[in-house]
């Protein structure tokens, strides 16, 4: 008996050590924030270091025998589900498109998005919305914005209960979770815990690398790893299975319906869109008559999925989809986004969490609701919005629907009557985001006068930890990335000081 226990513990330890080694060496520092990475396309010779348990990849751009970049392909077991791309062999000439993380301690790391024109991974994929198992779902849609909604399923999800060890892909700070049921260190299932800010009322917590867990959930068949939408984790409720049937919290509305229909975000019942009788009367889609029946779906996305959001500080984003019986999203008529007009008003209720406010450093009294205007190609603030800060909700009505909605805070810049950007004449140190963070966080500040600027991080005892900036700067907006990878979990203070002003914010590092 003791021998079997020892053997099992040894096997678990070896698998955990192997995966941790792969995570450390493959990821560089890992937990990257996609917004902090600089997109880069570069060619060179692949250099493969096989001295570790799993290969480490580099790129020699100048073909001079010296590596110039470390290539982050994710864990050794990661494979893209939307292409036939493979890792390169030593000496192979390749072209990489990815996100560059510049480090003063080591060579830069490139998180690979594409290799030789083939898709590898998307930094902005709202993976929690992949309910249909479509093979092409993982592709990056930040640039073409064709939407992530896929409509209804043709069959219901089968419920399964499985036990296994957890594998965590920590390439980005929104971790991806997998389940290994065969004790071979390879993923057998992808675990869908919902968006990274989702927290169940039961108090259940996401597992750690190597944890042995039992999950009950809805099974989605895929060409690669099947997906389990988690309903229960180790006996604790994680999500409501009634939201993940064929309609996936969406549903059909019909021309002559007599009662209203509520379309709900599957991971947050506080997000809902109510369509009322009479919606078909005088309604139209981009100049075309409204169809008799429409399938409606409401999804919450990653803020980085929002089109042209560079000038907005988005902390919550939504996609609305309207499908006909042929599964065509009516917002995309003639391959372009359309606004849809309804014969009766739509009632919107959007909910945000305290975790989202903290992650993006948002002050609630600065929240604005905006919709994407396809005609003017810009975000438009909505009027007559009711804000309830006690319940973290916003409510409004509109007879038109847009494909995207965002919750954002005030812009860093303002536009004058001539359409030119002018700096806001304030001294501001914004709350870092994400916060809490692990291990990196963005710190944004703005200054109104040319001055010597010092940005310093201290611990709770007042000891200076790091000087992030100490130089003369002109009026403008600045961003610094703070890296706490070598620090312990805890509270830290960031102090911004100029010749005239001082501001301090509190930051929380959780590892």
C-alpha positions as CSV (number, residue, x, y, z in Angstrom):
1,X,0.0,0.0,0.0
2,X,2.7,2.5,1.0
3,X,4.7,1.6,-2.1
4,X,1.7,2.4,-4.3
5,X,1.2,5.7,-2.6
6,X,4.9,6.6,-2.9
7,X,4.9,5.6,-6.6
8,X,1.8,7.8,-7.3
9,X,3.3,10.8,-5.4
10,X,6.6,10.4,-7.3
11,X,4.8,10.3,-10.6
12,X,2.7,13.4,-9.7
13,X,5.9,15.2,-8.6
14,X,7.7,14.3,-11.9
15,X,4.8,15.5,-14.0
16,X,4.5,18.7,-12.0
17,X,8.3,19.3,-12.2
18,X,8.3,18.7,-16.0
19,X,5.4,21.1,-16.6
20,X,6.8,23.8,-14.3
21,X,10.1,23.5,-16.1
22,X,8.4,23.8,-19.5
23,X,6.4,26.8,-18.3
24,X,9.5,28.6,-17.0
25,X,11.7,27.9,-20.0
26,X,9.1,28.2,-22.7
27,X,7.4,31.3,-21.5
28,X,10.2,33.5,-20.5
29,X,8.6,35.4,-17.7
30,X,5.0,34.4,-18.6
31,X,1.8,36.0,-17.4
32,X,2.1,38.6,-20.2
33,X,-0.5,41.3,-20.6
34,X,-1.3,41.4,-24.4
35,X,-1.8,45.2,-24.3
36,X,1.8,45.6,-23.1
37,X,3.3,43.7,-26.0
38,X,4.5,45.4,-29.2
39,X,3.5,43.6,-32.4
40,X,6.5,42.6,-34.5
41,X,7.1,40.7,-37.7
42,X,10.6,39.4,-38.1
43,X,12.5,36.7,-40.0
44,X,15.6,34.7,-39.2
45,X,17.0,31.3,-38.4
46,X,15.5,29.2,-35.7
47,X,17.9,28.2,-32.9
48,X,16.7,25.2,-30.8
49,X,18.3,24.5,-27.4
50,X,17.7,20.9,-26.5
51,X,19.7,20.9,-23.3
52,X,16.5,21.0,-21.2
53,X,13.7,18.5,-20.8
54,X,11.8,20.3,-23.6
55,X,13.4,22.5,-26.3
56,X,13.8,26.2,-26.0
57,X,13.4,28.3,-29.1
58,X,15.4,31.4,-30.2
59,X,15.7,33.5,-33.4
60,X,18.9,34.6,-35.0
61,X,17.8,37.6,-37.1
62,X,21.2,38.5,-38.6
63,X,22.4,34.9,-39.2
64,X,25.6,35.7,-37.3
65,X,25.4,32.8,-34.9
66,X,24.1,35.0,-32.0
67,X,20.5,34.7,-30.8
68,X,18.5,38.0,-30.9
69,X,15.1,36.9,-29.5
70,X,13.6,34.1,-27.4
71,X,10.5,32.6,-29.0
72,X,7.6,31.8,-26.7
73,X,5.4,29.1,-28.3
74,X,3.7,28.3,-25.0
75,X,3.9,25.0,-23.0
76,X,5.6,22.2,-24.8
77,X,2.3,20.4,-25.3
78,X,0.5,23.4,-26.9
79,X,-0.7,23.0,-30.5
80,X,-3.0,25.5,-32.4
81,X,-6.5,24.2,-33.1
82,X,-6.9,26.4,-36.2
83,X,-4.0,25.5,-38.4
84,X,-1.3,22.9,-39.2
85,X,1.5,25.1,-37.9
86,X,4.4,23.3,-36.1
87,X,7.4,24.4,-34.1
88,X,10.5,25.0,-36.2
89,X,13.6,22.8,-36.4
90,X,17.1,24.0,-35.7
91,X,18.5,26.2,-38.5
92,X,15.1,26.6,-40.3
93,X,14.5,30.0,-41.7
94,X,11.2,31.3,-40.4
95,X,9.0,34.4,-40.3
96,X,7.4,35.1,-36.9
97,X,4.6,37.5,-36.2
98,X,4.0,38.1,-32.5
99,X,4.1,40.3,-29.4
100,X,7.4,41.5,-28.2
101,X,8.2,41.9,-24.6
102,X,11.3,44.0,-24.1
103,X,13.4,43.1,-21.1
104,X,16.4,45.0,-19.7
105,X,17.6,41.8,-17.9
106,X,17.7,39.5,-20.9
107,X,17.0,39.4,-24.7
108,X,13.5,40.3,-25.8
109,X,10.8,37.6,-25.8
110,X,8.4,37.3,-28.7
111,X,5.1,35.5,-27.9
112,X,4.3,33.8,-31.2
113,X,1.0,34.6,-32.9
114,X,1.9,33.3,-36.4
115,X,4.7,31.3,-37.9
116,X,5.3,31.4,-41.6
117,X,1.9,32.9,-42.1
118,X,0.2,30.1,-40.2
119,X,-1.9,30.8,-37.1
120,X,-0.4,29.8,-33.8
121,X,-2.4,31.6,-31.1
122,X,-4.5,34.7,-30.4
123,X,-3.6,37.0,-27.5
124,X,-7.1,38.4,-27.4
125,X,-9.2,35.2,-27.7
126,X,-12.3,35.3,-25.5
127,X,-12.0,31.5,-25.2
128,X,-14.9,31.2,-22.7
129,X,-17.4,31.9,-25.6
130,X,-16.3,28.9,-27.6
131,X,-19.5,26.8,-27.1
132,X,-19.9,25.3,-30.6
133,X,-16.4,23.8,-31.0
134,X,-15.9,25.4,-34.4
135,X,-12.4,24.6,-35.6
136,X,-11.6,28.2,-36.6
137,X,-12.7,29.9,-33.4
138,X,-9.2,30.7,-32.1
139,X,-8.2,33.0,-34.9
140,X,-7.4,36.6,-34.0
141,X,-10.2,38.9,-34.8
142,X,-8.8,42.2,-33.5
143,X,-8.3,43.4,-37.0
144,X,-11.2,42.2,-39.1
145,X,-13.8,42.1,-36.3
146,X,-16.1,39.5,-37.7
147,X,-17.4,38.7,-34.3
148,X,-17.2,35.8,-31.9
149,X,-20.8,34.7,-31.6
150,X,-21.6,31.4,-33.4
151,X,-25.3,31.0,-32.7
152,X,-27.1,27.9,-31.3
153,X,-25.9,24.3,-31.1
154,X,-27.6,21.5,-33.0
155,X,-27.6,19.3,-29.9
156,X,-27.5,19.6,-26.1
157,X,-24.3,19.2,-24.2
158,X,-23.7,15.8,-22.5
159,X,-22.7,16.1,-18.8
160,X,-19.5,14.3,-17.7
161,X,-17.6,14.0,-14.4
162,X,-13.9,13.6,-14.7
163,X,-10.9,13.5,-12.4
164,X,-7.3,14.4,-13.3
165,X,-4.4,16.7,-12.8
166,X,-4.5,20.4,-13.9
167,X,-2.2,21.8,-16.5
168,X,-2.1,25.6,-16.7
169,X,-0.9,27.6,-19.7
170,X,0.4,30.8,-18.1
171,X,1.6,32.5,-21.3
172,X,-0.9,35.4,-20.7
173,X,-2.2,36.6,-17.4
174,X,-5.7,35.2,-18.3
175,X,-4.6,31.6,-17.7
176,X,-5.8,28.7,-19.8
177,X,-6.7,25.5,-17.9
178,X,-6.5,21.9,-19.1
179,X,-7.1,18.5,-17.5
180,X,-4.8,15.5,-17.8
181,X,-6.7,12.3,-16.9
182,X,-4.0,9.8,-18.1
183,X,-1.1,11.0,-15.8
184,X,1.1,11.5,-18.9
185,X,1.6,15.2,-18.5
186,X,-0.4,16.0,-21.7
187,X,-3.8,17.8,-21.8
188,X,-6.9,15.7,-22.6
189,X,-9.5,18.4,-22.0
190,X,-9.7,22.2,-22.1
191,X,-11.5,23.5,-18.9
192,X,-13.8,26.4,-19.5
193,X,-14.1,28.3,-16.2
194,X,-15.5,31.4,-17.9
195,X,-13.8,34.8,-18.3
196,X,-10.8,35.4,-16.1
197,X,-12.7,37.9,-13.9
198,X,-15.6,35.4,-13.2
199,X,-16.0,34.4,-9.6
200,X,-18.7,31.9,-8.6
201,X,-20.9,32.6,-5.6
202,X,-19.9,29.3,-4.0
203,X,-16.4,30.7,-3.2
204,X,-14.7,28.0,-5.3
205,X,-11.3,29.0,-6.7
206,X,-9.6,28.2,-9.9
207,X,-7.1,25.3,-9.4
208,X,-3.3,25.5,-9.5
209,X,-0.8,23.7,-11.7
210,X,-0.7,20.0,-10.7
211,X,-3.8,20.1,-8.5
212,X,-5.8,16.9,-8.8
213,X,-9.5,17.9,-9.2
214,X,-12.9,16.5,-10.0
215,X,-15.0,18.5,-12.4
216,X,-18.6,18.0,-13.6
217,X,-19.5,19.9,-16.8
218,X,-20.9,20.1,-20.3
219,X,-18.8,18.3,-23.0
220,X,-18.1,20.0,-26.3
221,X,-16.5,17.8,-29.0
222,X,-13.6,19.4,-30.9
223,X,-11.0,18.2,-33.4
224,X,-8.3,18.8,-30.7
225,X,-8.9,18.8,-27.0
226,X,-12.5,18.5,-26.1
227,X,-13.9,21.3,-24.0
228,X,-15.6,21.0,-20.6
229,X,-17.8,23.9,-19.5
230,X,-17.3,23.6,-15.8
231,X,-20.5,23.3,-13.7
232,X,-18.9,22.0,-10.5
233,X,-15.4,21.9,-9.1
234,X,-14.6,19.5,-6.3
235,X,-18.3,19.4,-5.4
236,X,-18.7,23.2,-5.3
237,X,-21.0,25.0,-7.8
238,X,-19.1,26.9,-10.5
239,X,-21.8,27.9,-13.1
240,X,-25.4,27.3,-13.8
241,X,-25.8,24.4,-16.3
242,X,-29.2,25.6,-17.4
243,X,-27.5,28.5,-19.3
244,X,-25.6,26.1,-21.5
245,X,-28.2,24.1,-23.4
246,X,-28.7,24.3,-27.2
247,X,-29.5,28.0,-27.0
248,X,-26.5,29.0,-24.8
249,X,-28.5,31.7,-23.0
250,X,-29.7,33.1,-26.3
251,X,-32.9,32.2,-28.0
252,X,-35.4,32.8,-30.8
253,X,-37.7,35.7,-31.0
254,X,-40.7,35.5,-33.3
255,X,-42.8,38.1,-35.2
256,X,-46.0,37.5,-33.2
257,X,-44.7,36.7,-29.8
258,X,-46.9,38.0,-26.9
259,X,-44.4,38.2,-24.1
260,X,-40.9,39.7,-23.9
261,X,-37.8,37.5,-24.2
262,X,-34.6,37.9,-22.1
263,X,-31.2,37.2,-23.7
264,X,-28.6,36.5,-21.0
265,X,-24.8,36.4,-20.9
266,X,-24.1,32.7,-20.0
267,X,-21.5,33.6,-17.4
268,X,-23.3,36.6,-15.8
269,X,-27.1,36.6,-15.5
270,X,-26.7,40.3,-14.6
271,X,-26.0,41.0,-18.3
272,X,-29.2,40.8,-20.2
273,X,-31.0,42.2,-23.2
274,X,-34.8,42.2,-23.2
275,X,-36.7,42.2,-26.6
276,X,-40.4,43.1,-26.4
277,X,-43.4,42.3,-28.5
278,X,-43.7,44.5,-31.6
279,X,-40.0,44.2,-32.3
280,X,-40.7,43.2,-35.9
281,X,-43.1,46.1,-36.6
282,X,-41.4,48.8,-38.8
283,X,-38.0,47.2,-37.9
284,X,-35.3,46.9,-40.5
285,X,-31.7,45.7,-41.0
286,X,-29.5,48.0,-43.0
287,X,-32.4,49.1,-45.2
288,X,-33.8,45.5,-45.6
289,X,-37.0,44.3,-44.0
290,X,-36.8,42.5,-40.7
291,X,-37.1,38.7,-40.8
292,X,-40.0,36.9,-39.0
293,X,-37.7,35.0,-36.6
294,X,-34.2,35.9,-35.3
295,X,-31.9,34.1,-32.9
296,X,-30.4,36.6,-30.4
297,X,-27.2,36.1,-28.5
298,X,-25.3,38.3,-25.9
299,X,-21.6,37.7,-25.1
300,X,-19.1,39.4,-22.9
301,X,-15.7,39.7,-24.6
302,X,-12.2,40.6,-23.6
303,X,-11.7,44.5,-23.8
304,X,-9.0,44.0,-26.4
305,X,-11.6,42.5,-28.8
306,X,-13.3,45.8,-29.2
307,X,-12.8,47.5,-32.6
308,X,-10.8,50.7,-32.7
309,X,-10.7,50.9,-28.9
310,X,-7.2,52.4,-28.7
311,X,-8.5,55.8,-27.6
312,X,-10.8,54.3,-25.0
313,X,-10.1,52.8,-21.6
314,X,-12.4,49.8,-21.9
315,X,-12.9,47.6,-18.9
316,X,-15.9,45.6,-20.2
317,X,-17.0,44.8,-23.7
318,X,-20.0,43.0,-25.2
319,X,-21.1,41.6,-28.5
320,X,-24.7,41.3,-29.7
321,X,-25.5,38.9,-32.4
322,X,-28.7,38.4,-34.4
323,X,-28.9,35.3,-36.6
324,X,-31.4,34.2,-39.2
325,X,-32.4,30.6,-39.8
326,X,-29.4,30.1,-42.0
327,X,-27.0,31.0,-39.1
328,X,-26.0,34.3,-40.7
329,X,-25.3,37.1,-38.3
330,X,-27.5,40.0,-39.6
331,X,-25.1,42.6,-38.3
332,X,-22.7,41.5,-41.0
333,X,-24.9,42.0,-44.1
334,X,-22.9,42.6,-47.3
335,X,-19.7,41.8,-45.3
336,X,-20.1,45.0,-43.2
337,X,-21.5,45.9,-39.8
338,X,-25.0,47.2,-39.8
339,X,-27.2,48.8,-37.2
340,X,-30.5,47.1,-36.6
341,X,-33.7,49.1,-36.0
342,X,-36.5,47.5,-34.0
343,X,-40.2,48.4,-33.8
344,X,-40.1,48.3,-30.0
345,X,-37.4,49.4,-27.6
346,X,-34.8,47.0,-26.4
347,X,-34.0,47.1,-22.7
348,X,-30.3,46.6,-21.7
349,X,-28.9,45.8,-18.3
350,X,-25.1,45.3,-18.1
351,X,-23.3,44.2,-15.0
352,X,-19.6,44.6,-14.0
353,X,-17.7,43.1,-11.1
354,X,-15.5,44.6,-8.5
355,X,-12.7,42.4,-9.9
356,X,-13.0,44.2,-13.2
357,X,-12.9,47.6,-11.6
358,X,-9.8,46.6,-9.7
359,X,-8.1,45.0,-12.7
360,X,-8.5,48.1,-14.8
361,X,-8.2,50.8,-12.1
362,X,-11.7,52.2,-12.8
363,X,-13.4,54.8,-10.7
364,X,-17.1,54.1,-10.9
365,X,-18.3,57.7,-11.2
366,X,-16.3,58.0,-14.5
367,X,-18.0,55.0,-16.2
368,X,-19.6,55.7,-19.7
369,X,-21.6,53.4,-21.9
370,X,-20.8,53.6,-25.6
371,X,-22.0,51.8,-28.7
372,X,-20.1,51.2,-31.9
373,X,-21.5,53.4,-34.7
374,X,-20.9,51.6,-38.0
375,X,-21.7,54.7,-40.1
376,X,-19.3,57.1,-38.5
377,X,-16.8,54.4,-37.5
378,X,-16.5,55.6,-33.9
379,X,-17.7,55.0,-30.4
380,X,-20.7,57.0,-29.3
381,X,-21.6,57.7,-25.7
382,X,-25.2,56.8,-24.9
383,X,-27.6,59.2,-23.1
384,X,-30.3,58.4,-20.5
385,X,-28.3,55.7,-18.9
386,X,-29.1,54.7,-15.3
387,X,-26.1,53.9,-13.2
388,X,-26.5,51.8,-10.0
389,X,-23.1,51.7,-8.2
390,X,-24.5,49.6,-5.3
391,X,-25.3,46.7,-7.7
392,X,-22.6,47.5,-10.3
393,X,-25.1,47.8,-13.1
394,X,-26.1,50.1,-15.9
395,X,-29.5,50.2,-17.6
396,X,-30.8,51.9,-20.7
397,X,-33.3,51.5,-23.6
398,X,-32.8,51.9,-27.3
399,X,-34.8,51.1,-30.4
400,X,-31.5,50.4,-32.3
401,X,-28.9,47.7,-31.7
402,X,-25.2,47.8,-32.5
403,X,-22.9,44.8,-32.7
404,X,-20.7,46.1,-29.9
405,X,-21.1,47.9,-26.6
406,X,-18.4,48.9,-24.1
407,X,-18.2,50.2,-20.6
408,X,-15.3,52.6,-20.5
409,X,-13.9,55.5,-18.4
410,X,-12.9,59.0,-19.6
411,X,-10.3,59.2,-22.3
412,X,-6.8,60.4,-21.5
413,X,-7.0,62.9,-24.4
414,X,-9.8,65.2,-25.4
415,X,-10.7,66.5,-28.9
416,X,-11.2,70.2,-29.7
417,X,-13.5,71.7,-32.3
418,X,-10.9,71.3,-34.9
419,X,-10.6,67.6,-34.3
420,X,-7.0,67.9,-32.9
421,X,-5.9,66.0,-29.8
422,X,-5.0,68.2,-26.9
423,X,-3.5,67.0,-23.6
424,X,-5.7,67.3,-20.6
425,X,-4.0,69.8,-18.4
426,X,-3.9,67.8,-15.2
427,X,-1.4,66.0,-13.1
428,X,-2.7,62.4,-12.9
429,X,-1.4,59.1,-11.6
430,X,-3.9,56.5,-12.6
431,X,-4.5,53.3,-10.7
432,X,-2.3,50.6,-12.1
433,X,-4.0,47.9,-14.1
434,X,-4.5,45.1,-13.8
435,X,-4.7,45.3,-10.0
436,X,-4.2,42.9,-8.3
437,X,-1.5,41.8,-10.7
438,X,0.9,38.9,-11.3
439,X,3.7,39.7,-12.1
440,X,3.3,42.8,-14.3
441,X,1.0,45.8,-14.3
442,X,0.7,49.0,-16.3
443,X,1.1,52.4,-14.6
444,X,-0.2,55.4,-16.6
445,X,0.3,59.0,-15.7
446,X,0.1,62.4,-17.2
447,X,1.9,65.7,-16.5
448,X,1.0,69.2,-17.5
449,X,4.4,70.9,-17.3
450,X,7.9,70.1,-18.3
451,X,9.5,68.8,-15.1
452,X,11.8,66.2,-13.6
453,X,9.6,63.2,-13.1
454,X,10.4,60.4,-10.6
455,X,8.2,57.3,-10.4
456,X,9.2,55.1,-7.5
457,X,7.9,51.8,-6.0
458,X,8.1,51.2,-2.2
459,X,7.1,48.3,0.0
460,X,4.9,48.7,3.1
461,X,7.9,49.6,5.3
462,X,8.8,52.5,3.0
463,X,11.9,50.7,1.5
464,X,12.6,51.8,-2.1
465,X,12.0,48.8,-4.4
466,X,12.4,50.2,-7.8
467,X,12.9,53.6,-9.6
468,X,10.8,53.3,-12.8
469,X,11.4,56.8,-14.1
470,X,13.8,59.6,-13.1
471,X,14.3,62.1,-15.8
472,X,13.0,65.3,-17.3
473,X,9.8,64.8,-19.3
474,X,7.6,67.1,-21.5
475,X,3.8,67.5,-20.9
476,X,2.0,64.4,-22.0
477,X,0.7,60.9,-21.2
478,X,3.1,58.1,-20.2
479,X,2.9,54.4,-19.5
480,X,5.4,52.3,-17.5
481,X,5.2,48.5,-17.0
482,X,6.1,47.5,-13.5
483,X,7.5,43.9,-13.2
484,X,7.1,42.3,-9.8
485,X,8.4,38.8,-10.8
486,X,11.2,39.0,-8.3
487,X,9.1,40.3,-5.4
488,X,6.9,38.5,-2.8
489,X,3.1,38.8,-2.8
490,X,1.9,41.8,-0.8
491,X,1.1,45.5,-0.9
492,X,3.3,48.1,-2.6
493,X,3.1,51.8,-3.2
494,X,3.9,53.7,-6.4
495,X,4.8,57.4,-5.9
496,X,4.8,59.9,-8.8
497,X,6.7,63.1,-8.0
498,X,7.4,66.2,-10.1
499,X,8.7,69.7,-9.2
500,X,5.2,70.8,-8.3
501,X,3.1,67.7,-7.4
502,X,3.2,64.3,-5.6
503,X,0.7,61.4,-6.0
504,X,0.7,57.9,-4.6
505,X,-1.3,54.7,-5.4
506,X,-1.5,51.4,-3.7
507,X,-0.8,48.2,-5.7
508,X,-1.4,44.6,-4.8
509,X,0.8,41.7,-6.0
510,X,-0.7,38.3,-5.7
511,X,1.3,35.2,-6.8
